[in-house]
Structures are given as structure tokens and as C-alpha cells.
Amino acid sequence: MSKDTKPSLWQVMRSVLASFFGVQSTANRERDFRHGSPAQFVVIGLLFTALFILSIWGLVKLVLYLAGV
């Protein structure tokens, strides 16, 4: 991929996931800031955050169900 093009949806998702863990390469971070749309990162970030919260909620419900509570 050329460095002058917008990041693909897959690259945006990888960047957002990397930001959750705090492990983003310098090259990817520079690409994101130069060519990425902030709206893409915000929307994907909110979706991943909601997915994470729903996963934790589901896991807690499952554990409580298995514990008989």
C-alpha cells in the first residue's frame, strides 16, 4: 500500500485494537494521523468499546448463572 492513501477499514480496526493495548508502531501511527479520518477511528473505537463491555457483561452473567446465583 502506498503511504499516500487512506488506511483501509481493516487497518483502522487494527490501529484501534493496537491503541487498546498501547502497542502502535510509529509508521502506522503516522499513517493514521496523516491520512486517516478521525470519524472512522471514533466510530470503530466506540464499536469495539461496546463489544468489550458486552463481552464482560456476558461473561459475568455466565459465571453468575454457573454459580447458581
N, C-alpha and C positions, 0 to 999 in steps of 0.2 A: 504494500500500500504506500502510496506517495505521502510525504509529510505535509502536503498542501491540501489534503482533502479532509472532510469532516469524518470524525470517528463513526464507525457503524454502530448499530444498536447493540450488537454483541460486545464490541469494545467498550461502549458506555456501561453495559452491565458489568463487565469485568472490572472497570475502573471503580464503579460504585462498591462492588464487593471488596476490592482491594482497600478502599477507603474505610470500610467497616473494620478491617483488621489493621489498618495503618501501614500497609506494605505496598506502596505505589512506586513504580520506577520513575526516575526523573524524566526519561523520554516520554513515557505515557502521560505523566502529569503536564509536561509542556504541550504535548499534542492536545490534551483536553482543554487547557486554558487558551490556546491559540485558535483552535478550530471547532471546539465543541460548543453546543448550545446549552446555556445554563438551565433552560427549561427541561431539556432531556435529563440532565443529571438530577434535578429536583424531583421530577416525576418518578424516575426509576428508583431514586433513593427512598421516596415515600412508599412506593410499592414494596420494595424489599424490607423496609421497616415494618410495614403492616404484616407482611408474610412472616417475619421473625416473631412479632408479637403474637400472631395467631398460632404459630408453631409452639411457642412457650405455653400459651393458654391451653392448647390441645394436649400437650404433654402433661401439664398439671391435672387436667380433667381425667386423663387416662390413669395417672398414678393414684389419684383420689378414688376412682372407680375400682381399681385393682385392690386398694387398701380397704375397701368396703365403707368408705365414708360417704 
